[in-house]
Amino acid sequence: MPSLQDQLRGLVYSTEHGELCPDCRQPVADCHCAELAEQARLAELDGIVRLRRETSGRKGKGVTTVSGVPLPEAELKALAKRLKKVCGTGGAVKEGIIEIQGDHRERLKAALETLGYTVKLAGG
């Protein structure tokens, strides 16, 4: 932890570089924190796509979550759009996990296997 003297001597405000990243203190245009976080997320995946039905935190409404898809964020959104169209329902992408409204595990499993993914049904 920096000493009190180091904290008081630090830069208070500057308009020279514009907005700074809170993590690396670099200008937002030069920051690579998001790319590094995305690479770390992709590195820890095991190549198996897991389908799970969840209701917790959703007031009893069930959603099917698709996790473990080894794709970057932009391609993950495109895949989510395609899967929502297959199921004829809504959904979202949150923190690298695709959420599809309703219980569509079998339909999603068939669609993902045709795309070449290894799919497991996880949970109840």
N, C-alpha and C positions, 0 to 999 in steps of 0.2 A: 504494500500500500504506500502511495507517495506521501511524503511528509507534508506538513501544513505549509511550509515555505514553498514547496514545489506546486502545491495546489493554488496558492495565492499568486504565484508568478506566471501561471499559465495564461494562454490567450483567452481573452474574455469574448471578443466579438470581432469579426473581420468580414468585409464584403469582397475581399480579394478573390476568393475561390468560389463563393456562393455557398450552397448548402453542403454540409459535411456528413459523412456516414458516421453514426454513433459508435460503431464497432472499431473501424480501422482509422478513423479520423482523416480520411482522404476525401477529396471532393467527390460528390455522388457520381459524376461522369467517369471518374477513374476507379471507382470502387468495384471490387471483384468478390465481395462477401456473398452475394446471392448466388453467383456461379459456383463458388466453393461449397456452399451449403447444398446446392443441387447435386454436385458431384459426390459429396459425402453420402447423400440420401441414396443415390443410385448404386454406390459402392457397397452399401450394407444389405442390398436386396439379394435374395438367394435364387431368383429366377422362377419362382413358383408364385402364380397369381392365386390369391385366396379370396373366395366369395363367402360372405358372412351376412346373416340377417340380424339386424340390431333394432332395438326399440328404446334403449336407455337414453334419457335426455331428450326424447322427442315426443313426450306426452302420449306414449302408447302407440304412436304411428310407426309402423315398420318400414325400414329401408334396407336395401341390399348394398353392402359396401364391397368394393373391389379394391383390394390392396396388394402391393407387391408388384405392380406393373413397372417393368424397367424402361420407362420412357421419360424424357424431359417434360417439363411443365406444359409447354405449348402443345406437344404431341399428345400429352395426357388429356388435355381439354378436347382435342379433336376426337380422340377415342371415346371420351365420355359422351360427346354429341352423337357419335355413331351408335353407342350402346343405348342411349336414351331413345333414339329413333327405332331401334330394334324392339324395345319394350313398349314404346308408345306412351312414355311417361316422362316426368321431369326428373331433375337431379342436379348435382353440383360436384365440383372438385374442391376438396378442402385438405390442405396439408399433404398432398400426394395420394389421397384416397378418393376414389370416385364413389359418390353416393347416388343410388338410383331409388326413387320412391317406389315402395311396394316390395313384395316378395317375388323376385324374378330370377332366382338362382339358376334354375335349369335352363332357361332361355339364354341367360348371360354365359353360362358354362359352354353351351353349344356355340354361341357366337365367338367367344374368345378362343375356343379350340380350333375353329375354322381359320382364325388369324394366326395360329401357330404357337399359342401360349400353353404352358403346362398349368392346368387349373385344378385346384382342390376346393372342396366344399368344407369350410371351417365352421365350427360352432354348431348350434342347434338349429 
